[in-house]
Amino acid sequence: MKVEIDVEGCAEPLRCEGVTVVVNLHGALISTALALIAGMKISIHVILTDKRAKGRVVYVDPENPLRCGVELDQPGNIWGIPLHPEDWDERGHRVGP
């Protein structure tokens, strides 16, 4: 499932649109309209959920610099898609007996 996102540089003057390729609680592989730089601090806005999170670029595909891996500063499900069984919370901890 692709999730539309907006990416904004926290220290660098950059703003672009993108989509997720793969997501998890710790981050995502994303495809963006502009190339990002490894180590860049970013803010991600998920259009579907209207949630925002800060993170950083941890990987840039050398063959496709418009595709990169990002790590969220605080793990969580900002993506709006089910990532875990119903008896787990957003941090991946089992709830209940």
C-alpha positions as CSV (number, residue, x, y, z in Angstrom):
1,M,0.0,0.0,0.0
2,K,1.3,3.4,-0.9
3,V,0.7,6.3,1.5
4,E,1.1,9.8,0.2
5,I,3.5,12.0,2.3
6,D,5.0,15.4,2.4
7,V,8.7,15.6,3.5
8,E,10.2,18.8,4.9
9,G,13.8,19.4,5.8
10,C,14.3,20.4,9.4
11,A,17.6,22.2,8.9
12,E,17.7,22.4,5.1
13,P,15.2,24.5,3.1
14,L,13.5,21.5,1.4
15,R,9.9,20.5,0.8
16,C,8.6,17.8,-1.5
17,E,5.9,15.2,-2.0
18,G,6.5,11.5,-1.8
19,V,5.0,8.0,-1.2
20,T,5.9,5.2,1.0
21,V,7.1,1.9,-0.4
22,V,7.4,-0.1,2.8
23,V,6.5,1.1,6.3
24,N,7.0,-0.2,9.9
25,L,6.8,1.3,13.4
26,H,10.4,2.6,13.2
27,G,10.4,4.2,9.7
28,A,9.9,3.6,6.1
29,L,11.3,3.2,2.6
30,I,10.0,6.2,0.7
31,S,10.1,7.6,-2.8
32,T,10.3,11.3,-3.1
33,A,10.1,14.0,-5.8
34,L,13.5,15.4,-4.8
35,A,16.7,13.5,-3.8
36,L,17.4,13.5,0.0
37,I,20.8,13.3,1.7
38,A,21.8,10.6,4.2
39,G,21.8,12.1,7.7
40,M,19.3,14.8,6.8
41,K,16.8,15.6,9.5
42,I,13.3,15.6,8.2
43,S,9.7,16.0,9.2
44,I,7.1,13.7,7.6
45,H,3.4,14.6,7.2
46,V,1.2,11.6,6.3
47,I,-1.7,13.0,4.3
48,L,-4.1,10.1,5.1
49,T,-3.9,10.4,8.9
50,D,-2.8,14.1,9.1
51,K,-0.1,12.8,11.5
52,R,3.4,14.3,11.6
53,A,6.7,12.9,12.8
54,K,10.3,13.9,12.9
55,G,13.1,11.6,11.7
56,R,16.2,11.3,9.6
57,V,17.3,9.8,6.3
58,V,19.4,6.7,7.1
59,Y,19.8,5.3,3.6
60,V,19.8,6.6,0.0
61,D,19.6,4.1,-2.8
62,P,22.8,4.6,-4.9
63,E,21.0,3.5,-8.1
64,N,17.8,5.6,-7.4
65,P,18.6,8.7,-5.2
66,L,14.8,9.5,-5.1
67,R,14.3,6.3,-2.9
68,C,15.5,6.4,0.6
69,G,15.1,4.9,4.0
70,V,14.0,7.0,6.9
71,E,14.0,6.3,10.7
72,L,11.4,8.0,12.9
73,D,12.7,9.7,16.1
74,Q,9.9,8.2,18.1
75,P,8.6,4.8,16.8
76,G,4.9,4.7,16.1
77,N,2.2,4.1,13.5
78,I,1.8,7.4,11.7
79,W,1.0,5.7,8.5
80,G,-2.7,4.8,9.0
81,I,-2.4,1.1,8.1
82,P,-2.6,-1.9,10.3
83,L,0.8,-3.1,11.3
84,H,0.2,-5.3,14.3
85,P,-2.4,-7.7,15.7
86,E,-5.4,-6.1,17.5
87,D,-4.1,-7.2,20.9
88,W,-0.9,-5.2,20.5
89,D,-0.5,-1.4,21.1
90,E,1.1,1.0,18.6
91,R,4.6,0.4,20.1
92,G,4.3,-3.4,19.5
93,H,3.5,-4.4,23.1
94,R,0.9,-7.0,23.8
95,V,-2.1,-5.6,25.8
96,G,-4.3,-7.7,28.1
97,P,-3.8,-11.2,29.5
